[in-house]
């Protein structure tokens, strides 16, 4: 099953084009506006600018499960991201990534291990999952991994090469 077979909505409540996402290499990241890792938005946007024309996108997924660090309304989140970090990548509605109310997208993603072989719950804001076209999870990066690290960039380049982009 593709993780994009489940309903996803944009931050503004409109439908997210799941078919378009399924054709791209996607870096799914649970994001928060009031976290010590929030400056990672800068690196995520640079990845979007660097690879966005090559069948790649970042998909930001706001989540308020970690110490209430994403408390804003959809409008507040959108304004913060665009004015503070100039984000151009899509943001979904706020969802839960862990627990009984975990969004089905994250039920699929968290089943996949990181480089140390550990699967399971998202540890904190800015955990990253790299998906190949079709939705196969090809890499998982824990929150402290910077978006522009050699590991993340190398995995994106490999996924794009494999996809023929």
C-alpha positions, 0 to 999 in steps of 0.5 A: 500500500502506498502511504499516499492512498490515505486522505491528506489535506493541505494546511488550508483544508483543500485536498492534497494532490496525492497522485502527484506526490506518488510520482515524486521523491518526497521528504516527509517531515513533521514540523513545528514552529516553536521548537529548538529545531525549527531553524531546520525549515531553512535547510528544508526550503533549500532542498526544495529549491535545489531539487524541486524541479527534479521530481522532488518535494518536501512535505511538511506535516505540522504536529503539536504532539511534542510539548505543544510546539505547534499550537497555531491555527492553520493561518498562523502556521502558514504565515509563520512559515512563509514570512519567517522561512519563505517556505514554498513546499506544501504543508498538510493539516496538523496531524498526530504522528504517534499514539492512538490517533496517529494519522494513517500516513505515519502508521505506514512511515513509522513501520520503517527503520532508521539507519540503526535499524530502529522503527517505531514512534517518531522521536520528536519534531523534524523527523524525516522520511524519504519516499521514492516514487510510488511511496516506498520508504527508502530512508529515515532520519531522526530529528537531529539530522540536518536537512542538508546533511550529506546523508540526506542529500545523498539519499535524495540524489540516489532516489532521484537517480533511481527514479530517472529524474 
